[in-house]
Amino acid sequence: MEPTPYRTEPVSFTRRGGRLTERQQAAWDALAQTYVLEVPRHGPSTSVDPSYVLDTAQVFGRSAPLVVEIGSGRGEAVVQAAVDHPELDFLGLEVYVPGVAQTLVTMRHVGVTNVRLMVVNAAEALTTMLAPGSVHELRIFFPDPWHKKRHHKRRLVTPEFARLAARVLEPGGLWRLATDWEDYAEQIRDVVTESPDFDGGEWGPRFEGRPQTRFEGKGLGVGRTIRDVTGVRRPT
């Protein structure tokens, strides 16, 4: 028997457990089969079999522009975006299961159906699971800053990740990012502006389509500056 494969590169997240509340469990039982997509794994519980490619038309039941949010958390941003833009499909990638369950609670409350959720490592999803040029917008709002210098290697937004973002975005597609950690904002800006695959990348005005989440509120509460960066995928 071949050994189970495991990642050799550091990941940008720490997998956290946690029990579901009664309300979260009820939403999970009612909605997860439809809205939380199962994928074939390749080792760890957040992995994706590299042979698997997501059929978005099949899972959404229609053909529409796809917006992917990495680290969708408790779903504040992705659900509000789905309410505001019923003409778009939204895919939230999140490794924290209670956060996914809370997203289902909110979806149930507002009645949106154009959101799908996956418990996956985003880097693997962008490497193989999402087809090239299949994403209209890629959003990363307040990624873990890994603020200690020895942990910077675990930050998600790097030149290598920019190549993955470019792989999945359609020409002219937008890569939207936001952070409240200044040195990470500088790193993000440098990654996007120095990428041969993107135009833009300088700090810009606040993205009006992003509702203020708990993370943003905490940052503002301690006096941090929120930085927004947008890259535009260059034609291939």
Residue frames as qw, qx, qy, qz and C-alpha x, y, z in Angstrom:
[[0.000, 0.888, 0.460, 0.000, 0.00, 0.00, 0.00],
 [0.386, 0.498, -0.044, 0.775, 1.33, 3.45, -0.90],
 [0.273, -0.352, -0.512, 0.735, 1.77, 5.86, 2.02],
 [0.082, 0.877, 0.472, -0.039, -0.79, 8.62, 2.43],
 [0.459, 0.425, 0.035, 0.779, 0.60, 11.81, 0.87],
 [0.305, -0.808, -0.334, 0.378, 1.10, 14.88, 3.06],
 [0.285, 0.942, 0.000, 0.176, 2.01, 18.44, 2.24],
 [0.757, -0.063, -0.121, 0.639, 5.67, 19.42, 2.28],
 [0.174, 0.426, 0.018, 0.888, 5.07, 23.19, 2.10],
 [0.018, -0.262, -0.608, 0.749, 3.77, 25.32, 5.00],
 [0.013, -0.641, -0.679, -0.356, 0.10, 26.25, 4.80],
 [0.027, 0.401, -0.051, 0.914, -1.40, 29.66, 5.52],
 [0.620, -0.474, -0.095, -0.618, -3.88, 28.46, 8.12],
 [0.053, -0.187, 0.896, -0.400, -4.18, 26.59, 11.38],
 [0.490, -0.295, -0.700, -0.428, -7.02, 24.08, 11.31],
 [0.211, -0.176, 0.577, -0.769, -9.27, 24.77, 14.29],
 [0.202, -0.340, -0.914, -0.088, -12.00, 22.57, 15.62],
 [0.222, 0.013, 0.304, -0.926, -14.95, 23.62, 17.69],
 [0.194, 0.391, 0.891, -0.127, -18.45, 22.41, 18.37],
 [0.094, -0.380, -0.471, -0.790, -21.39, 23.69, 16.42],
 [0.310, 0.031, 0.446, -0.839, -24.10, 25.55, 18.25],
 [0.440, 0.361, 0.793, -0.217, -27.60, 24.12, 18.13],
 [0.450, 0.763, 0.118, -0.449, -28.56, 26.68, 15.50],
 [0.149, 0.638, -0.654, -0.379, -25.47, 25.95, 13.41],
 [0.267, -0.077, 0.960, 0.044, -26.08, 22.21, 13.61],
 [0.501, 0.546, 0.588, -0.323, -29.68, 22.66, 12.48],
 [0.399, 0.787, -0.188, -0.431, -28.57, 24.75, 9.50],
 [0.031, -0.479, 0.841, 0.250, -25.86, 22.20, 8.67],
 [0.405, 0.148, 0.897, -0.096, -28.32, 19.31, 8.77],
 [0.493, 0.681, 0.427, -0.333, -30.78, 21.17, 6.55],
 [0.404, 0.877, -0.097, -0.240, -28.44, 22.79, 4.03],
 [0.335, -0.631, 0.631, 0.302, -24.99, 21.21, 3.95],
 [0.669, 0.162, 0.700, 0.191, -25.89, 18.48, 1.48],
 [0.484, 0.792, 0.343, 0.145, -26.78, 21.14, -1.10],
 [0.121, 0.980, -0.078, 0.136, -24.47, 24.03, -0.27],
 [0.391, -0.711, 0.577, 0.099, -21.31, 22.49, 1.22],
 [0.783, 0.487, -0.337, -0.189, -19.52, 20.73, -1.60],
 [0.815, -0.378, 0.425, 0.113, -17.67, 17.49, -0.94],
 [0.490, 0.731, -0.454, -0.143, -14.48, 16.85, -2.88],
 [0.959, 0.002, -0.212, 0.188, -12.19, 13.84, -3.20],
 [0.396, -0.872, 0.284, 0.052, -9.28, 14.23, -0.79],
 [0.764, 0.470, -0.353, 0.266, -5.58, 13.56, -1.20],
 [0.493, 0.120, -0.568, 0.647, -4.25, 13.11, 2.32],
 [0.043, -0.139, -0.515, 0.844, -5.13, 15.81, 4.90],
 [0.170, 0.583, 0.764, -0.219, -8.77, 16.63, 5.55],
 [0.207, 0.809, 0.108, -0.539, -8.55, 19.98, 3.73],
 [0.247, -0.327, 0.681, 0.607, -6.75, 18.60, 0.68],
 [0.698, 0.515, 0.064, -0.493, -8.08, 18.21, -2.85],
 [0.780, 0.064, 0.552, 0.287, -7.32, 15.30, -5.14],
 [0.084, -0.521, 0.357, 0.771, -5.32, 16.89, -7.97],
 [0.121, 0.158, 0.839, 0.506, -7.35, 15.00, -10.57],
 [0.057, 0.686, 0.701, -0.184, -10.58, 16.70, -9.45],
 [0.085, 0.104, 0.203, 0.970, -11.88, 19.75, -11.36],
 [0.217, 0.432, 0.599, -0.638, -14.96, 21.57, -10.10],
 [0.083, 0.412, 0.691, 0.587, -17.89, 21.68, -12.52],
 [0.057, 0.172, 0.338, -0.924, -19.41, 25.03, -11.55],
 [0.473, -0.040, -0.384, -0.792, -22.36, 24.76, -13.93],
 [0.580, -0.206, -0.782, -0.100, -23.29, 21.44, -12.36],
 [0.354, -0.272, -0.677, 0.585, -23.00, 22.53, -8.71],
 [0.112, 0.255, 0.208, -0.938, -24.81, 25.85, -9.21],
 [0.406, 0.507, 0.757, -0.075, -27.31, 24.53, -11.73],
 [0.372, 0.908, 0.182, -0.070, -26.59, 27.38, -14.15],
 [0.675, 0.200, 0.069, 0.707, -23.81, 29.19, -15.98],
 [0.117, -0.978, -0.124, -0.122, -22.90, 32.53, -14.38],
 [0.332, 0.681, -0.447, 0.476, -19.73, 34.51, -13.54],
 [0.812, -0.370, -0.408, 0.190, -17.97, 32.98, -10.54],
 [0.068, -0.799, 0.351, -0.483, -16.65, 34.96, -7.57],
 [0.812, -0.139, -0.506, 0.256, -14.37, 33.05, -5.19],
 [0.272, -0.828, 0.267, -0.411, -13.70, 34.25, -1.64],
 [0.691, 0.131, -0.621, 0.345, -10.78, 32.69, 0.18],
 [0.243, -0.090, -0.630, 0.732, -11.15, 32.60, 3.95],
 [0.280, -0.508, -0.442, -0.684, -14.87, 33.33, 3.93],
 [0.024, -0.168, 0.618, -0.768, -15.00, 32.97, 7.74],
 [0.245, 0.342, 0.760, -0.496, -18.51, 33.29, 9.15],
 [0.302, 0.462, 0.742, 0.380, -19.83, 34.36, 5.76],
 [0.035, 0.736, 0.296, -0.608, -20.60, 38.04, 6.37],
 [0.056, 0.541, -0.396, -0.740, -19.02, 39.22, 3.14],
 [0.017, -0.029, 0.881, 0.473, -19.88, 36.35, 0.81],
 [0.093, 0.552, 0.821, -0.110, -23.56, 36.17, 1.83],
 [0.104, 0.752, 0.194, -0.621, -24.06, 39.92, 1.54],
 [0.022, 0.413, -0.589, -0.694, -22.40, 39.88, -1.87],
 [0.062, 0.207, 0.939, 0.269, -24.74, 37.08, -2.96],
 [0.115, 0.701, 0.603, -0.362, -27.74, 39.09, -1.81],
 [0.067, 0.733, -0.087, -0.672, -26.53, 42.17, -3.67],
 [0.279, 0.499, -0.618, -0.540, -25.62, 40.28, -6.86],
 [0.790, 0.090, 0.537, -0.282, -28.03, 37.42, -7.59],
 [0.735, 0.636, -0.156, -0.175, -26.68, 37.34, -11.16],
 [0.266, 0.635, -0.709, 0.153, -23.31, 36.02, -9.87],
 [0.913, -0.234, -0.335, 0.005, -22.28, 32.71, -8.32],
 [0.158, -0.789, 0.479, -0.351, -20.18, 32.77, -5.14],
 [0.889, -0.031, -0.431, 0.151, -17.82, 30.10, -3.84],
 [0.340, -0.822, 0.346, -0.299, -16.47, 30.43, -0.29],
 [0.778, 0.184, -0.544, 0.256, -13.34, 28.49, 0.66],
 [0.369, -0.687, 0.353, -0.517, -12.92, 28.11, 4.42],
 [0.522, 0.170, -0.816, 0.181, -11.19, 25.57, 6.68],
 [0.124, -0.065, 0.666, -0.732, -13.01, 26.47, 9.93],
 [0.162, -0.340, -0.889, -0.259, -16.12, 24.26, 10.01],
 [0.072, -0.638, -0.605, 0.471, -18.08, 26.34, 12.57],
 [0.046, 0.461, -0.157, -0.872, -17.53, 29.33, 10.28],
 [0.165, -0.043, -0.786, -0.594, -19.00, 27.38, 7.37],
 [0.162, -0.489, -0.852, 0.100, -21.93, 26.37, 9.57],
 [0.028, -0.607, -0.329, 0.723, -22.53, 29.97, 10.60],
 [0.104, 0.231, -0.480, -0.840, -22.52, 30.94, 6.91],
 [0.190, -0.293, -0.882, -0.318, -25.31, 28.41, 6.39],
 [0.106, -0.587, -0.640, 0.486, -27.24, 30.00, 9.26],
 [0.053, 0.525, -0.032, -0.849, -27.02, 33.40, 7.55],
 [0.131, 0.050, -0.738, -0.661, -27.85, 31.96, 4.15],
 [0.140, -0.442, -0.886, -0.009, -30.93, 30.32, 5.62],
 [0.062, -0.607, -0.440, 0.659, -31.98, 33.58, 7.28],
 [0.156, 0.549, -0.170, -0.803, -31.72, 35.74, 4.13],
 [0.768, 0.413, 0.432, -0.230, -32.72, 33.03, 1.65],
 [0.278, 0.717, -0.507, -0.390, -29.81, 33.14, -0.78],
 [0.942, 0.086, 0.324, -0.031, -29.12, 30.16, -3.04],
 [0.663, 0.712, -0.162, 0.167, -26.19, 31.39, -5.17],
 [0.159, -0.748, 0.612, -0.202, -23.49, 30.47, -2.64],
 [0.953, -0.023, -0.298, 0.038, -21.53, 27.24, -2.35],
 [0.357, -0.802, 0.449, -0.168, -18.97, 26.45, 0.35],
 [0.887, 0.215, -0.386, 0.135, -15.98, 24.15, 0.53],
 [0.622, -0.726, 0.288, 0.053, -13.66, 23.08, 3.34],
 [0.874, 0.335, 0.053, 0.349, -10.41, 23.08, 1.39],
 [0.498, -0.485, 0.179, 0.697, -6.88, 24.43, 1.30],
 [0.391, 0.843, 0.099, -0.356, -7.18, 27.39, -1.08],
 [0.027, -0.663, 0.626, 0.410, -3.74, 26.94, -2.61],
 [0.335, 0.008, 0.924, 0.184, -4.63, 23.40, -3.70],
 [0.439, 0.659, 0.561, -0.242, -7.99, 24.57, -5.00],
 [0.277, 0.867, -0.145, -0.388, -6.34, 27.22, -7.19],
 [0.201, -0.497, 0.771, 0.343, -3.64, 24.82, -8.36],
 [0.014, -0.010, 0.942, 0.334, -5.91, 22.11, -9.78],
 [0.192, 0.449, 0.823, -0.291, -9.54, 22.22, -8.64],
 [0.313, 0.785, 0.216, -0.489, -10.59, 25.43, -10.42],
 [0.726, 0.439, 0.375, 0.373, -10.25, 25.43, -14.19],
 [0.383, -0.158, 0.146, 0.899, -7.91, 27.98, -15.80],
 [0.075, -0.106, -0.286, -0.949, -9.70, 31.26, -16.52],
 [0.301, -0.474, -0.803, -0.201, -12.89, 30.12, -14.75],
 [0.319, -0.606, -0.507, 0.524, -13.04, 32.83, -12.05],
 [0.156, 0.833, 0.289, 0.444, -14.49, 36.31, -12.59],
 [0.134, -0.807, 0.305, -0.487, -13.26, 37.71, -9.25],
 [0.732, -0.113, -0.571, 0.355, -10.98, 36.37, -6.53],
 [0.285, -0.803, 0.072, -0.519, -11.38, 37.93, -3.07],
 [0.681, -0.134, -0.551, 0.463, -9.15, 37.65, -0.01],
 [0.232, -0.789, -0.007, -0.569, -10.29, 39.85, 2.85],
 [0.435, -0.703, 0.426, -0.366, -8.20, 40.03, 6.02],
 [0.869, 0.131, -0.468, 0.090, -6.03, 36.92, 5.60],
 [0.777, -0.577, -0.077, 0.238, -4.16, 35.73, 8.67],
 [0.200, 0.936, -0.275, 0.093, -1.23, 38.20, 8.98],
 [0.915, -0.093, -0.166, 0.357, 1.08, 35.75, 10.75],
 [0.001, -0.982, 0.079, -0.174, 2.56, 38.83, 12.35],
 [0.640, -0.619, 0.392, 0.231, 5.61, 37.19, 13.96],
 [0.270, 0.728, -0.519, -0.357, 8.56, 37.39, 11.59],
 [0.212, -0.282, 0.932, 0.086, 9.38, 33.71, 11.92],
 [0.486, 0.380, 0.765, -0.185, 5.86, 32.91, 10.66],
 [0.313, 0.621, -0.159, -0.701, 5.90, 35.20, 7.60],
 [0.049, 0.225, -0.876, -0.424, 6.60, 32.17, 5.40],
 [0.161, 0.361, 0.910, -0.125, 3.03, 31.03, 6.19],
 [0.286, 0.515, 0.126, -0.798, 1.40, 34.12, 4.73],
 [0.670, 0.452, 0.587, -0.038, -0.94, 33.35, 1.88],
 [0.471, 0.878, 0.074, -0.051, -0.16, 36.22, -0.51],
 [0.526, -0.501, 0.493, 0.480, 3.22, 35.56, -2.12],
 [0.266, 0.520, -0.526, -0.618, 4.61, 35.68, -5.67],
 [0.005, -0.017, 0.986, 0.166, 3.91, 31.96, -5.94],
 [0.236, 0.509, 0.747, -0.357, 0.29, 32.47, -4.91],
 [0.280, 0.626, -0.076, -0.724, -0.05, 35.34, -7.40],
 [0.167, 0.262, -0.809, -0.499, 0.71, 32.84, -10.16],
 [0.057, 0.300, 0.949, -0.083, -2.09, 30.62, -8.89],
 [0.232, 0.632, 0.392, -0.627, -4.48, 33.58, -8.78],
 [0.244, 0.528, -0.420, -0.697, -3.53, 34.46, -12.35],
 [0.015, -0.042, 0.963, 0.266, -4.12, 30.87, -13.43],
 [0.103, 0.471, 0.864, -0.147, -7.78, 30.81, -12.37],
 [0.160, 0.662, 0.239, -0.692, -8.79, 34.40, -13.21],
 [0.576, 0.643, 0.448, 0.231, -10.25, 35.28, -16.58],
 [0.404, 0.200, 0.120, 0.884, -8.52, 38.07, -18.57],
 [0.174, -0.506, -0.114, -0.837, -9.65, 41.32, -17.00],
 [0.676, -0.530, -0.510, -0.050, -10.75, 39.49, -13.85],
 [0.142, -0.790, 0.270, -0.532, -10.19, 41.21, -10.51],
 [0.672, -0.138, -0.608, 0.399, -8.12, 40.07, -7.56],
 [0.282, -0.778, 0.009, -0.562, -9.41, 42.01, -4.54],
 [0.654, -0.124, -0.581, 0.469, -7.51, 42.01, -1.26],
 [0.261, -0.807, 0.053, -0.527, -7.81, 43.84, 2.05],
 [0.709, -0.176, -0.524, 0.438, -5.81, 43.79, 5.29],
 [0.301, -0.929, -0.039, -0.212, -5.42, 45.85, 8.44],
 [0.775, -0.469, 0.174, 0.386, -1.81, 44.77, 9.05],
 [0.194, 0.911, -0.182, -0.315, 0.54, 47.40, 7.60],
 [0.171, -0.555, 0.743, 0.332, 3.60, 45.32, 6.76],
 [0.498, 0.236, 0.828, 0.102, 1.38, 42.64, 5.20],
 [0.418, 0.831, 0.269, -0.250, -0.33, 45.38, 3.17],
 [0.058, 0.800, -0.477, -0.361, 3.09, 46.40, 1.87],
 [0.361, -0.196, 0.885, 0.218, 3.86, 42.78, 1.01],
 [0.514, 0.536, 0.664, -0.086, 0.52, 42.40, -0.80],
 [0.305, 0.891, -0.026, -0.337, 1.07, 45.61, -2.73],
 [0.087, -0.643, 0.680, 0.342, 4.55, 44.48, -3.79],
 [0.480, 0.057, 0.870, 0.103, 3.34, 41.02, -4.80],
 [0.502, 0.686, 0.515, -0.108, 0.61, 42.42, -7.07],
 [0.226, 0.914, -0.149, -0.302, 2.54, 45.33, -8.56],
 [0.137, -0.604, 0.735, 0.276, 5.56, 43.14, -9.30],
 [0.660, 0.165, 0.733, -0.017, 3.56, 40.30, -10.83],
 [0.026, -0.195, 0.608, 0.769, 3.83, 40.05, -14.62],
 [0.029, -0.376, -0.894, -0.241, 0.24, 38.77, -14.68],
 [0.121, -0.782, -0.577, 0.202, -1.51, 41.75, -13.08],
 [0.159, 0.537, 0.056, 0.826, -2.02, 45.46, -13.60],
 [0.481, -0.740, -0.093, -0.462, -2.75, 47.74, -10.66],
 [0.762, -0.133, -0.513, 0.373, -1.83, 46.73, -7.13],
 [0.135, 0.300, -0.328, 0.886, -1.47, 50.12, -5.47],
 [0.015, -0.374, -0.741, 0.558, -3.52, 50.93, -2.42],
 [0.117, -0.360, -0.513, -0.771, -6.97, 52.07, -3.44],
 [0.456, -0.289, 0.170, -0.824, -10.27, 53.21, -1.94],
 [0.418, -0.036, 0.824, -0.382, -12.30, 50.87, 0.22],
 [0.166, -0.122, -0.854, -0.479, -14.19, 48.29, -1.82],
 [0.472, -0.129, 0.147, -0.860, -17.82, 49.28, -1.33],
 [0.795, -0.046, -0.462, -0.390, -18.96, 45.70, -1.90],
 [0.533, 0.035, -0.752, 0.386, -17.25, 44.52, 1.29],
 [0.530, -0.751, -0.209, -0.334, -19.42, 44.82, 4.41],
 [0.046, -0.654, 0.598, -0.461, -17.57, 45.56, 7.63],
 [0.811, -0.144, -0.567, -0.007, -16.83, 42.25, 9.29],
 [0.705, -0.705, -0.050, 0.065, -15.83, 41.55, 12.88],
 [0.778, -0.066, 0.079, 0.620, -12.20, 41.35, 11.80],
 [0.282, 0.557, 0.146, 0.767, -12.32, 44.78, 10.19],
 [0.409, -0.822, -0.168, -0.359, -14.13, 46.22, 13.18],
 [0.800, -0.511, -0.038, 0.312, -11.46, 44.91, 15.54],
 [0.632, 0.162, 0.115, 0.749, -8.72, 46.44, 13.42],
 [0.013, 0.697, 0.180, 0.694, -10.45, 49.79, 13.30],
 [0.614, -0.748, -0.215, -0.126, -11.07, 49.59, 17.03],
 [0.730, -0.488, 0.069, 0.474, -7.33, 49.53, 17.77],
 [0.015, 0.870, -0.155, -0.467, -6.50, 52.24, 15.25],
 [0.536, -0.106, 0.670, 0.503, -5.23, 50.17, 12.35],
 [0.341, 0.511, -0.259, -0.745, -5.49, 51.42, 8.77],
 [0.773, 0.281, 0.564, -0.072, -7.46, 49.23, 6.37],
 [0.007, 0.512, -0.575, -0.638, -5.65, 48.79, 3.06],
 [0.790, 0.426, 0.390, -0.207, -7.44, 47.70, -0.12],
 [0.119, -0.472, 0.675, 0.554, -5.54, 46.40, -3.13],
 [0.790, 0.443, 0.327, -0.268, -6.95, 45.36, -6.51],
 [0.237, -0.365, 0.717, 0.544, -5.08, 43.60, -9.30],
 [0.715, 0.500, 0.047, -0.487, -6.47, 43.25, -12.82],
 [0.762, -0.051, 0.596, 0.248, -5.58, 40.06, -14.68],
 [0.121, 0.586, -0.458, -0.657, -3.68, 40.93, -17.82],
 [0.857, 0.377, -0.101, -0.337, -4.65, 39.27, -21.10],
 [0.800, -0.270, 0.492, 0.212, -2.80, 36.00, -21.55]]
